[in-house]
């Protein structure tokens, strides 16, 4: 049996403080490559006050 191993990846170190959740991968610009997207708890976007 092969053991499954997780590898830690840092995507962005400059995010504002907050609780982030609802991550997903999606091809938002139809270039054939997946983008990593996420939501922030209690906010609609990272630009909200």
Chimera marker file (.cmm) of the C-alpha trace (Angstrom):
<marker_set name="trace">
<marker id="1" x="0.000" y="0.000" z="0.000" r="1" g="1" b="0" radius="0.5"/>
<marker id="2" x="1.300" y="3.477" z="-0.900" r="1" g="1" b="0" radius="0.5"/>
<marker id="3" x="1.226" y="6.090" z="1.845" r="1" g="1" b="0" radius="0.5"/>
<marker id="4" x="-0.402" y="9.406" z="0.989" r="1" g="1" b="0" radius="0.5"/>
<marker id="5" x="1.811" y="12.382" z="1.869" r="1" g="1" b="0" radius="0.5"/>
<marker id="6" x="0.829" y="16.038" z="2.106" r="1" g="1" b="0" radius="0.5"/>
<marker id="7" x="3.213" y="18.755" z="0.963" r="1" g="1" b="0" radius="0.5"/>
<marker id="8" x="2.874" y="22.273" z="2.415" r="1" g="1" b="0" radius="0.5"/>
<marker id="9" x="2.713" y="25.103" z="-0.156" r="1" g="1" b="0" radius="0.5"/>
<marker id="10" x="2.723" y="28.830" z="0.663" r="1" g="1" b="0" radius="0.5"/>
<marker id="11" x="0.484" y="30.655" z="-1.791" r="1" g="1" b="0" radius="0.5"/>
<marker id="12" x="0.500" y="34.207" z="-0.381" r="1" g="1" b="0" radius="0.5"/>
<marker id="13" x="2.225" y="35.618" z="2.708" r="1" g="1" b="0" radius="0.5"/>
<marker id="14" x="0.774" y="39.149" z="2.362" r="1" g="1" b="0" radius="0.5"/>
<marker id="15" x="-2.922" y="38.491" z="3.019" r="1" g="1" b="0" radius="0.5"/>
<marker id="16" x="-4.659" y="40.799" z="5.503" r="1" g="1" b="0" radius="0.5"/>
<marker id="17" x="-5.572" y="39.241" z="8.850" r="1" g="1" b="0" radius="0.5"/>
<marker id="18" x="-8.787" y="37.272" z="8.924" r="1" g="1" b="0" radius="0.5"/>
<marker id="19" x="-10.415" y="33.867" z="8.737" r="1" g="1" b="0" radius="0.5"/>
<marker id="20" x="-10.181" y="32.337" z="5.284" r="1" g="1" b="0" radius="0.5"/>
<marker id="21" x="-12.156" y="29.342" z="4.050" r="1" g="1" b="0" radius="0.5"/>
<marker id="22" x="-13.992" y="27.926" z="1.018" r="1" g="1" b="0" radius="0.5"/>
<marker id="23" x="-10.982" y="27.243" z="-1.180" r="1" g="1" b="0" radius="0.5"/>
<marker id="24" x="-11.370" y="25.994" z="-4.740" r="1" g="1" b="0" radius="0.5"/>
<marker id="25" x="-9.539" y="25.504" z="-8.011" r="1" g="1" b="0" radius="0.5"/>
<marker id="26" x="-11.165" y="26.925" z="-11.156" r="1" g="1" b="0" radius="0.5"/>
<marker id="27" x="-10.146" y="28.055" z="-14.638" r="1" g="1" b="0" radius="0.5"/>
<marker id="28" x="-11.415" y="31.632" z="-14.309" r="1" g="1" b="0" radius="0.5"/>
<marker id="29" x="-9.798" y="33.059" z="-17.445" r="1" g="1" b="0" radius="0.5"/>
<marker id="30" x="-10.253" y="30.032" z="-19.739" r="1" g="1" b="0" radius="0.5"/>
<marker id="31" x="-6.514" y="29.587" z="-20.329" r="1" g="1" b="0" radius="0.5"/>
<marker id="32" x="-6.577" y="25.881" z="-19.421" r="1" g="1" b="0" radius="0.5"/>
<marker id="33" x="-4.740" y="26.431" z="-16.101" r="1" g="1" b="0" radius="0.5"/>
<marker id="34" x="-6.467" y="26.306" z="-12.730" r="1" g="1" b="0" radius="0.5"/>
<marker id="35" x="-6.423" y="29.338" z="-10.416" r="1" g="1" b="0" radius="0.5"/>
<marker id="36" x="-6.572" y="28.952" z="-6.616" r="1" g="1" b="0" radius="0.5"/>
<marker id="37" x="-9.467" y="30.978" z="-5.191" r="1" g="1" b="0" radius="0.5"/>
<marker id="38" x="-10.661" y="31.459" z="-1.614" r="1" g="1" b="0" radius="0.5"/>
<marker id="39" x="-13.282" y="33.239" z="0.420" r="1" g="1" b="0" radius="0.5"/>
<marker id="40" x="-12.925" y="35.230" z="3.616" r="1" g="1" b="0" radius="0.5"/>
<marker id="41" x="-15.344" y="34.801" z="6.506" r="1" g="1" b="0" radius="0.5"/>
<marker id="42" x="-17.707" y="37.797" z="7.029" r="1" g="1" b="0" radius="0.5"/>
<marker id="43" x="-16.492" y="39.667" z="3.935" r="1" g="1" b="0" radius="0.5"/>
<marker id="44" x="-17.466" y="39.720" z="0.279" r="1" g="1" b="0" radius="0.5"/>
<marker id="45" x="-13.978" y="40.584" z="-1.032" r="1" g="1" b="0" radius="0.5"/>
<marker id="46" x="-10.482" y="41.368" z="0.230" r="1" g="1" b="0" radius="0.5"/>
<marker id="47" x="-11.005" y="45.049" z="-0.692" r="1" g="1" b="0" radius="0.5"/>
<marker id="48" x="-13.974" y="45.516" z="1.666" r="1" g="1" b="0" radius="0.5"/>
<marker id="49" x="-13.384" y="47.693" z="4.731" r="1" g="1" b="0" radius="0.5"/>
<link id1="1" id2="2" r="1" g="1" b="0" radius="0.2"/>
<link id1="2" id2="3" r="1" g="1" b="0" radius="0.2"/>
<link id1="3" id2="4" r="1" g="1" b="0" radius="0.2"/>
<link id1="4" id2="5" r="1" g="1" b="0" radius="0.2"/>
<link id1="5" id2="6" r="1" g="1" b="0" radius="0.2"/>
<link id1="6" id2="7" r="1" g="1" b="0" radius="0.2"/>
<link id1="7" id2="8" r="1" g="1" b="0" radius="0.2"/>
<link id1="8" id2="9" r="1" g="1" b="0" radius="0.2"/>
<link id1="9" id2="10" r="1" g="1" b="0" radius="0.2"/>
<link id1="10" id2="11" r="1" g="1" b="0" radius="0.2"/>
<link id1="11" id2="12" r="1" g="1" b="0" radius="0.2"/>
<link id1="12" id2="13" r="1" g="1" b="0" radius="0.2"/>
<link id1="13" id2="14" r="1" g="1" b="0" radius="0.2"/>
<link id1="14" id2="15" r="1" g="1" b="0" radius="0.2"/>
<link id1="15" id2="16" r="1" g="1" b="0" radius="0.2"/>
<link id1="16" id2="17" r="1" g="1" b="0" radius="0.2"/>
<link id1="17" id2="18" r="1" g="1" b="0" radius="0.2"/>
<link id1="18" id2="19" r="1" g="1" b="0" radius="0.2"/>
<link id1="19" id2="20" r="1" g="1" b="0" radius="0.2"/>
<link id1="20" id2="21" r="1" g="1" b="0" radius="0.2"/>
<link id1="21" id2="22" r="1" g="1" b="0" radius="0.2"/>
<link id1="22" id2="23" r="1" g="1" b="0" radius="0.2"/>
<link id1="23" id2="24" r="1" g="1" b="0" radius="0.2"/>
<link id1="24" id2="25" r="1" g="1" b="0" radius="0.2"/>
<link id1="25" id2="26" r="1" g="1" b="0" radius="0.2"/>
<link id1="26" id2="27" r="1" g="1" b="0" radius="0.2"/>
<link id1="27" id2="28" r="1" g="1" b="0" radius="0.2"/>
<link id1="28" id2="29" r="1" g="1" b="0" radius="0.2"/>
<link id1="29" id2="30" r="1" g="1" b="0" radius="0.2"/>
<link id1="30" id2="31" r="1" g="1" b="0" radius="0.2"/>
<link id1="31" id2="32" r="1" g="1" b="0" radius="0.2"/>
<link id1="32" id2="33" r="1" g="1" b="0" radius="0.2"/>
<link id1="33" id2="34" r="1" g="1" b="0" radius="0.2"/>
<link id1="34" id2="35" r="1" g="1" b="0" radius="0.2"/>
<link id1="35" id2="36" r="1" g="1" b="0" radius="0.2"/>
<link id1="36" id2="37" r="1" g="1" b="0" radius="0.2"/>
<link id1="37" id2="38" r="1" g="1" b="0" radius="0.2"/>
<link id1="38" id2="39" r="1" g="1" b="0" radius="0.2"/>
<link id1="39" id2="40" r="1" g="1" b="0" radius="0.2"/>
<link id1="40" id2="41" r="1" g="1" b="0" radius="0.2"/>
<link id1="41" id2="42" r="1" g="1" b="0" radius="0.2"/>
<link id1="42" id2="43" r="1" g="1" b="0" radius="0.2"/>
<link id1="43" id2="44" r="1" g="1" b="0" radius="0.2"/>
<link id1="44" id2="45" r="1" g="1" b="0" radius="0.2"/>
<link id1="45" id2="46" r="1" g="1" b="0" radius="0.2"/>
<link id1="46" id2="47" r="1" g="1" b="0" radius="0.2"/>
<link id1="47" id2="48" r="1" g="1" b="0" radius="0.2"/>
<link id1="48" id2="49" r="1" g="1" b="0" radius="0.2"/>
</marker_set>
